[in-house]
């Protein structure tokens, strides 16, 4: 794939010129700047600091909760709002201002819960409701406990999740270690709900995520670039590794997929970097923004 991506890039005669116009770099976290260690490597941090020194602003767009993503935002010294929950929640840590919060309509949240609690699915799925940047779960399953530990957050078990649906969730997540179950559920839900009703995606192969239909990382990056910074898509570079990154890779004038990304994600990118464990994000930054 690496050789193919270079050929793809070489065929784009204006790509080098476009790279000189980049004023905003937006990064995913998991699988992009953070791998198995759940930390950002020294090389990636150095590359990010180097582009910031050149006047290029750097932001994060992630499916993580705001409180879970905040340490990464701080570690890269970003001065921009943080886009969490696939962009459903955009908040500026410097003054705590929430620029955007789009939630899942309560009726649809109830419907999703009814669907996930069908007898044939209930034993397979751990269901997560995110409300006011808190995680509510039916019970603390082993999968949920691992998720909470990696995310550095506390999951709140409530038994019947209908108890917390007096407020609309920012995101609904169904977690299952069986990726075939996740794909079957995703396909079934996409047959029941149009994109105008729910945004349905997978952030990793074991996470099915549902958000407000106007939410995705593409709209979040567009908001950050055009509404907050007064830039155009020609000024934006994005790097991501999974299906929830598709829209921001398509929006940016320079979209880079990681080597560990699924083939369909790599196919829409302008270039494919090495994997996250090989510091692929740093490789992309060095290649396009630091040469």
C-alpha positions, 0 to 999 in steps of 0.5 A, spaced: 500 500 500 505 504 501 508 504 494 501 505 491 500 511 495 506 514 493 504 513 485 497 516 487 501 522 490 506 523 484 500 523 479 497 529 483 501 535 480 499 540 485 500 536 491 506 539 493 504 546 492 497 545 496 502 542 502 505 549 502 498 552 503 496 548 509 495 552 516 491 547 520 493 540 521 487 536 524 489 529 528 485 523 530 488 520 536 487 512 537 490 509 531 493 515 529 498 519 534 497 514 539 497 506 539 498 500 543 501 504 549 496 509 549 501 515 549 504 519 543 511 518 542 517 523 542 518 523 535 510 525 533 510 530 539 517 533 536 514 533 529 507 536 531 511 542 535 516 543 529 509 545 525 507 549 530 513 553 530 512 554 523 505 557 524 501 551 523 495 550 528 494 543 530 487 540 533 485 534 535 478 530 532 476 524 536 471 519 537 473 519 545 469 523 550 472 530 551 475 528 558 478 522 555 481 526 550 483 532 554 490 530 556 492 528 548 490 536 547 494 538 552 500 534 551 501 537 544 500 544 546 494 545 542 491 552 542 484 550 539 478 547 541 478 540 542 473 536 537 470 530 541 465 525 540 466 525 532 465 532 533 458 532 536 462 536 542 467 542 540 470 545 546 475 550 548 479 548 554 482 555 555 476 558 557 471 552 557 466 555 552 462 549 548 462 551 541 458 546 539 454 540 542 449 536 538 446 530 541 442 524 539 434 525 540 431 522 546 426 518 542 432 515 537 436 513 543 430 509 546 429 506 540 437 504 540 436 501 547 430 497 545 434 494 539 441 493 543 437 489 548 433 484 544 435 477 547 439 475 541 444 481 542 443 483 549 448 478 552 453 480 546 453 488 547 456 493 552 452 499 551 454 506 553 451 512 553 455 519 554 451 524 557 454 531 559 461 528 558 459 522 563 459 515 561 453 511 563 452 503 562 448 498 564 453 494 568 461 494 568 462 488 563 470 486 562 469 490 556 467 496 559 472 496 564 478 495 559 475 501 555 474 505 561 481 504 564 484 506 557 480 512 556 482 514 564 475 515 565 470 512 570 464 508 568 457 509 572 453 503 572 445 504 573 442 498 571 436 500 566 439 505 562 432 508 561 433 512 567 438 517 564 434 518 558 431 524 561 437 528 557 439 526 550 446 523 550 451 526 546 453 519 543 451 512 544 456 506 543 455 498 542 461 495 544 463 487 542 469 483 541 466 479 536 467 484 530 462 480 526 456 482 531 458 489 530 458 489 522 451 485 522 448 490 527 451 496 523 448 493 517 442 492 520 441 499 523 443 502 517 437 499 513 433 502 519 435 509 519 437 514 514 443 518 514 438 524 516 436 520 522 443 518 525 450 518 523 452 511 524 460 509 524 465 504 527 471 508 530 475 501 531 472 494 529 469 493 536 466 500 537 459 501 533 457 509 534 451 513 533 451 520 533 446 526 531 446 526 523 449 532 523 455 530 526 462 527 523 469 529 523 468 532 517 463 537 519 467 538 525 474 540 521 470 544 517 467 548 523 474 549 526 477 551 519 472 556 516 468 558 522 473 559 527 479 560 523 477 563 517 480 558 513 478 554 507 479 547 505 485 548 501 489 550 508 487 543 511 491 537 512 488 531 516 490 524 518 486 519 521 486 511 521 478 509 521 471 509 518 470 515 523 475 519 519 473 518 512 469 525 512 475 529 515 480 526 510 475 527 504 474 534 506 481 536 507 485 538 501 491 533 504 488 527 507 493 522 510 491 515 512 495 511 516 498 504 514 494 501 519 487 503 516 482 499 513 483 499 505 477 503 504 479 508 508 486 508 505 483 508 498 480 515 499 486 518 502 491 522 498 497 519 501 498 513 506 503 513 512 506 508 515 502 505 521 501 508 528 507 503 531 512 506 526 510 513 527 506 514 521 503 521 523 510 524 524 512 521 517 506 524 514 508 531 517 515 531 516 514 529 509 509 534 507 510 540 512 517 540 514 521 539 508 
